């Protein structure tokens, strides 16, 4: 067994892990009276009792500090056909909310985007530094699926869909 860890080239890491299909979410919050949001693939369930979820955001994100300050957030699970929302929230800038329809969440007021597959409102319970990302854990306080049936998926660097 080698004594030292092998250096993994970032391009190889990205290429291999790109073979793991993931859903696309937009994490939203209200900070200082203003909506904030970012596209996120790194979302997962952590615990059933208590109900906890987690997401990961790059430390370089311009949108994450507002979500951090809010101490609550909503995970909007995107439905097939919402690629435009994914793209809008993947970029920085004050105008990303210009043509986005949403309503405030029941418990946190965090934006629930129209047409999503499901949404999960949370209060922040922990944040951990993890390499070049932050890992945020939230306690679920409200959630709902909307009746949409197909998720927006991401696989090998492109959007995809479930096969029938």
Beta strands, then each sheet from edge to edge (+ up, - down):
strand 1: 22-23
strand 2: 25-31
strand 3: 34-40
strand 4: 43-47
strand 5: 52-58
strand 6: 72-77
strand 7: 102-104
strand 8: 111-113
strand 9: 118-130
strand 10: 133-145
strand 11: 153-155
strand 12: 158-160
sheet 1: 1+ 11- 12+
sheet 2: 3+ 2- 6+ 9- 10+ 5- 4+
sheet 3: 7+ 8-
end
